[in-house]
Structures are given as structure tokens and as C-alpha cells.
Amino acid sequence: MKKDYYVKQLTAADLPPAVRPFWTNIEGTLTQKLAVTLAAIVCYCGLAPRLRVKYVYDHFLSMLLLNLLCVGHSGSGKSLVRWVVNLLMQGQILRDREERSILRDCKDENHCRGGNQRKDHEPLVVIRFLQKFTLPVVTKYADFAYRRYKDWLPFFLFSDEMSTFTENRRNQGDFQAVARSAFSLGETYSRDTLYDGGYNCMVDINWCSVICGQEQSLARYIDKQGVVLGDASRQILVKGDDSLGEEAPIIRPFDEQQERDINGTVGRLMAETYTDDDQLMPTHEVDMHWLDKDVRQWCNQQREIILKTGSRAHDSFYVRASVSAFRIATILYHLWGEKESRHREVRRCYWYFAQYILDGQMAQWGQQYEAAMPRERECVKEKPTLFDVIPKRFTRDMLRETIVKEELSAPARVFIHKWLSKKWICEVEENVYEKLY
């Protein structure tokens, strides 16, 4: 393995043309560059639901599902993340707007009909861009997509403020009910109700997410239980700098070539998802086996560190840090056109993001995870037996003293009689005995 894959810093040359402008055109700190660039990468994953890839430690194909948390105080540049999401997801937002219009028209028409008139069934609308999460609605939308396309489509979840999902206990409970399974393809969620208006189904809910917020909301969004149960390890955390008086970040306008690269990529990914007659394109497996050696080597390095430190948090967080970095590498490789000549750049991105994601998780939740882990109870040592305590050669008086010290009740003669009969000891002199083993 070449040493240049131990990457401390990315460069613009490491990123494909469709991602590079979000890195180069940002005038701000490294953290702000990473927040905007990662938001663009997550959006491209959200626009590519038909891509599949096999991770080296998995036995099945997975979607490119990523969860990004951008945390910072007001004015730290989170608005740029919103701008990136709106720019790249505009095509999907427009599709959803048309679907919502169809659903709204159906509801309005049913509402105008009398009680005896037959009402139309809800149309199988497919809505993927969500900003407000409720479990019953997202369950229905997931089932609608499957019934319409005969396959699962992931959602794209976006919010300017993560407190949207924690403003009340029910919202938080609904979100956590599916958030863990939404990271992996194939983990189904069943919803069964008995009331007439209920919607019963079993669905595979998946999503990519870009969620912004402040430090105060983060502790509620990922609570103590969520840290241990895996909510934290599924997140790519980008935290704003704490320095005061920094100039607000800006993004320079894209030039014509950059706009062509971005718009062309968005159009290409949409074309790889939907056919002209509104069906789904076949899934496409991105061949990433050439990256397996890098993944194994980075994971082996982490395990060596864990064996030295004994960190339970590190042992938990590195696993999905590698998965998220691998998915980032996969979408970047696809955006490069899956060209073998770009293996080096993609390798560098995997090494960089795997370590960056892990470091962020450990810094934010490492101590909290360690504190929540149950401590191993100290082994209760068995009390030494009287036979073990006395020396190899002992007298009757020595045995009496040891019996008193060990707070035993039986007299010395009882022990001597038993040990002689079992041939554990022998009498070498009068009232002097010796152990035979």
C-alpha cells in the first residue's frame, strides 16, 4: 500500500468535476468546505437510488445511503448547505410537487362528493423529498412507491433545524423507530392497525439525510440511548468552528463549465433512475472490489489501536465510519465514470473520509459511549480452603491457630482425621503432619 493513501488533507484534484466546484468555490474554513462538499455528495447519493454496491464485509448489495449532520451556531454557514440541497435536488422536488398536486386534487374531489357517492382511492403517488417526518405518512409513501414501481425507493430527508424531529416526544419516537433500519437496505418495518383509517403494510424504509442544527439540539437528536444503540455511528458529523469574529463564508458563482458539469450530472443520475415512460431503470452494481484491500487495511489499523486502548467507543464507531466512507467512495467513483484511471483519487477519498468520520464521532460521543457501557463486575475470588492455607508441614497447634484465624468452627482433630483417611496428609512425627500433594 502506497503511503500517499494515508491522507491528511483532500485536494480539488481528488474530487470529480461534479463535486469539485463545491470545494473550490467556497471561501471559508476547511469545516465549511467539508460541510458543503459532503452535502453535495449526499445529494448525489439521493439522486442515485438504483446504484448498488457490495461492501467487503457484507454478503449482500446495499444502497448508497448516507446521513449528514451539520452542527454550528447561527451564522456559521449552514445556509450554504441548504442552498446546495435546493440546487441539486430541484429536479426531485419538482417531481414531488407534481405528485403532491395529484394527491391533493384527489382529496379535494373526494371531499366534495356526498356521503353516498363512491370515492376514488388515493393515487399511488411517489414522494421522496421530505422535510417533516411522521411515521404513518412515510410508511404509506414507501408502500406507494413499491406498489407503483415494484421496488423500494429511498427518501431524501432534509431539515434546516434538527429540533424539528425532537420538538415533541412522539416525533422523536417515530423518527428513532426507523432511523436505524433506514441506513441499510433490506431491514423491513411493519405497521399494523385495527382502526378503519389505519394503513397496514410492511415496508423497507431507507433514506439519505442532510440535517442542520445547533449544539443544543444535537443532544436531543442523538440522546444517550441513541449513542449506544447506533444512532450516532450512522452519522457523518461536521461541526462548525468555535472561533469568534470569523468572516461569513461565501460561495463564488459557478462558471459555465462548472454549471455544465453539475447540471449534466444531475440529469444523468435522474436518467439512471427513471425511464421516459415513468418506470424505474434497472439497478446497476458499481464494482468496488478493487477498494477491498484499502478497506481491510484501514479497519485492521483501527483494530490494532482498539487492542491497545481498550476503547469500546472506538470498537463501535469505526465499523460504520468505514461503511459511510466506502459509500462516499462509491458515488465519487461513479461520478468519475467508473474509470480505472481514477482509482488513486477514490482511494484517497476513502482513507480521508473514514478517518474524518471516525474522529468526529469519537470527539462528540466517545466519552459518552464509554460512560454508558456497563462495567464488568470484579470476579469474586473463591476463598482459599483451610487445606490450601496451611503450610506443607504443620503441627496440630498450627492447624488450631489457622482454624481460629479463618473463623471456622470444626476442631482440628476432625480435619486431621478426614485428611488422613483420604490420604491427603501423613503423620511424620507425633502431632506433626505433611501434605502429600
ChimeraX attribute file (.defattr): number of C-alpha atoms within 10 A of each C-alpha:
attribute: neighborCount
match mode: 1-to-1
recipient: residues
	/A:1	8
	/A:2	6
	/A:3	6
	/A:4	11
	/A:5	17
	/A:6	16
	/A:7	15
	/A:8	12
	/A:9	11
	/A:10	15
	/A:11	12
	/A:12	13
	/A:13	9
	/A:14	17
	/A:15	23
	/A:16	20
	/A:17	19
	/A:18	22
	/A:19	24
	/A:20	19
	/A:21	24
	/A:22	26
	/A:23	22
	/A:24	15
	/A:25	15
	/A:26	20
	/A:27	15
	/A:28	16
	/A:29	16
	/A:30	13
	/A:31	16
	/A:32	25
	/A:33	21
	/A:34	18
	/A:35	28
	/A:36	26
	/A:37	22
	/A:38	27
	/A:39	29
	/A:40	25
	/A:41	24
	/A:42	24
	/A:43	23
	/A:44	26
	/A:45	26
	/A:46	28
	/A:47	28
	/A:48	26
	/A:49	25
	/A:50	24
	/A:51	22
	/A:52	20
	/A:53	21
	/A:54	20
	/A:55	20
	/A:56	16
	/A:57	11
	/A:58	9
	/A:59	8
	/A:60	12
	/A:61	16
	/A:62	18
	/A:63	26
	/A:64	30
	/A:65	26
	/A:66	29
	/A:67	24
	/A:68	21
	/A:69	22
	/A:70	30
	/A:71	25
	/A:72	19
	/A:73	15
	/A:74	11
	/A:75	12
	/A:76	22
	/A:77	23
	/A:78	24
	/A:79	15
	/A:80	19
	/A:81	22
	/A:82	18
	/A:83	12
	/A:84	18
	/A:85	19
	/A:86	15
	/A:87	15
	/A:88	22
	/A:89	18
	/A:90	14
	/A:91	15
	/A:92	18
	/A:93	16
	/A:94	12
	/A:95	14
	/A:96	18
	/A:97	14
	/A:98	14
	/A:99	17
	/A:100	15
	/A:101	12
	/A:102	15
	/A:103	16
	/A:104	14
	/A:105	11
	/A:106	16
	/A:107	16
	/A:108	10
	/A:109	11
	/A:110	17
	/A:111	11
	/A:112	10
	/A:113	11
	/A:114	9
	/A:115	9
	/A:116	6
	/A:117	9
	/A:118	9
	/A:119	15
	/A:120	10
	/A:121	9
	/A:122	13
	/A:123	14
	/A:124	18
	/A:125	21
	/A:126	24
	/A:127	23
	/A:128	22
	/A:129	23
	/A:130	17
	/A:131	16
	/A:132	13
	/A:133	17
	/A:134	16
	/A:135	17
	/A:136	13
	/A:137	12
	/A:138	18
	/A:139	21
	/A:140	20
	/A:141	21
	/A:142	25
	/A:143	26
	/A:144	21
	/A:145	20
	/A:146	17
	/A:147	14
	/A:148	16
	/A:149	16
	/A:150	12
	/A:151	13
	/A:152	21
	/A:153	27
	/A:154	26
	/A:155	24
	/A:156	25
	/A:157	19
	/A:158	22
	/A:159	19
	/A:160	17
	/A:161	18
	/A:162	22
	/A:163	20
	/A:164	18
	/A:165	23
	/A:166	19
	/A:167	13
	/A:168	10
	/A:169	10
	/A:170	13
	/A:171	18
	/A:172	19
	/A:173	15
	/A:174	16
	/A:175	17
	/A:176	18
	/A:177	13
	/A:178	18
	/A:179	18
	/A:180	18
	/A:181	17
	/A:182	24
	/A:183	25
	/A:184	19
	/A:185	20
	/A:186	17
	/A:187	14
	/A:188	14
	/A:189	15
	/A:190	10
	/A:191	14
	/A:192	10
	/A:193	10
	/A:194	8
	/A:195	7
	/A:196	6
	/A:197	7
	/A:198	11
	/A:199	15
	/A:200	15
	/A:201	14
	/A:202	14
	/A:203	22
	/A:204	22
	/A:205	25
	/A:206	27
	/A:207	27
	/A:208	26
	/A:209	26
	/A:210	27
	/A:211	23
	/A:212	24
	/A:213	22
	/A:214	21
	/A:215	14
	/A:216	13
	/A:217	19
	/A:218	19
	/A:219	13
	/A:220	16
	/A:221	22
	/A:222	19
	/A:223	15
	/A:224	17
	/A:225	13
	/A:226	17
	/A:227	23
	/A:228	21
	/A:229	13
	/A:230	16
	/A:231	18
	/A:232	25
	/A:233	26
	/A:234	24
	/A:235	24
	/A:236	26
	/A:237	21
	/A:238	22
	/A:239	22
	/A:240	22
	/A:241	15
	/A:242	10
	/A:243	6
	/A:244	6
	/A:245	6
	/A:246	12
	/A:247	11
	/A:248	11
	/A:249	18
	/A:250	13
	/A:251	16
	/A:252	12
	/A:253	11
	/A:254	14
	/A:255	10
	/A:256	8
	/A:257	11
	/A:258	17
	/A:259	14
	/A:260	14
	/A:261	16
	/A:262	20
	/A:263	14
	/A:264	13
	/A:265	19
	/A:266	23
	/A:267	14
	/A:268	14
	/A:269	19
	/A:270	19
	/A:271	15
	/A:272	19
	/A:273	20
	/A:274	14
	/A:275	12
	/A:276	8
	/A:277	6
	/A:278	10
	/A:279	12
	/A:280	19
	/A:281	16
	/A:282	12
	/A:283	14
	/A:284	13
	/A:285	14
	/A:286	16
	/A:287	14
	/A:288	19
	/A:289	13
	/A:290	11
	/A:291	19
	/A:292	14
	/A:293	12
	/A:294	18
	/A:295	23
	/A:296	14
	/A:297	13
	/A:298	17
	/A:299	17
	/A:300	12
	/A:301	11
	/A:302	17
	/A:303	17
	/A:304	11
	/A:305	14
	/A:306	16
	/A:307	10
	/A:308	8
	/A:309	11
	/A:310	12
	/A:311	15
	/A:312	15
	/A:313	23
	/A:314	21
	/A:315	15
	/A:316	18
	/A:317	26
	/A:318	24
	/A:319	18
	/A:320	19
	/A:321	24
	/A:322	23
	/A:323	21
	/A:324	25
	/A:325	23
	/A:326	29
	/A:327	25
	/A:328	24
	/A:329	26
	/A:330	27
	/A:331	23
	/A:332	26
	/A:333	24
	/A:334	16
	/A:335	20
	/A:336	19
	/A:337	12
	/A:338	16
	/A:339	10
	/A:340	11
	/A:341	10
	/A:342	16
	/A:343	17
	/A:344	14
	/A:345	20
	/A:346	25
	/A:347	22
	/A:348	22
	/A:349	26
	/A:350	28
	/A:351	23
	/A:352	18
	/A:353	24
	/A:354	25
	/A:355	20
	/A:356	18
	/A:357	23
	/A:358	25
	/A:359	17
	/A:360	18
	/A:361	24
	/A:362	19
	/A:363	10
	/A:364	15
	/A:365	20
	/A:366	21
	/A:367	13
	/A:368	17
	/A:369	23
	/A:370	16
	/A:371	14
	/A:372	13
	/A:373	11
	/A:374	7
	/A:375	8
	/A:376	6
	/A:377	6
	/A:378	6
	/A:379	6
	/A:380	6
	/A:381	6
	/A:382	6
	/A:383	9
	/A:384	9
	/A:385	9
	/A:386	13
	/A:387	15
	/A:388	10
	/A:389	13
	/A:390	15
	/A:391	13
	/A:392	13
	/A:393	15
	/A:394	15
	/A:395	16
	/A:396	15
	/A:397	12
	/A:398	14
	/A:399	22
	/A:400	15
	/A:401	12
	/A:402	17
	/A:403	19
	/A:404	13
	/A:405	9
	/A:406	13
	/A:407	9
	/A:408	12
	/A:409	8
	/A:410	11
	/A:411	12
	/A:412	18
	/A:413	12
	/A:414	9
	/A:415	15
	/A:416	19
	/A:417	12
	/A:418	12
	/A:419	16
	/A:420	14
	/A:421	11
	/A:422	9
	/A:423	12
	/A:424	14
	/A:425	20
	/A:426	16
	/A:427	15
	/A:428	10
	/A:429	9
	/A:430	8
	/A:431	11
	/A:432	14
	/A:433	20
	/A:434	16
	/A:435	18
	/A:436	11
	/A:437	7
